[in-house]
């Protein structure tokens, strides 16, 4: 009986650990997340132009 209890506890703790890891590693699924990811990809393709645009907005007082 003791061995079976030990095995059961090991299975429960393993399941809890796997669930926590799965929850932390899953991709966000909101609409804003996909828009932000698209914006990051565009900035990666043309980072200088994006910085100039952000600097112009800051100079015009439109930042934020």
HELIX and SHEET records of a PDB file:
HELIX    1   1 UNK A    2  UNK A   25  1                                  24    
HELIX    2   2 UNK A   31  UNK A   45  1                                  15    
HELIX    3   3 UNK A   47  UNK A   59  1                                  13    
END                                                                             
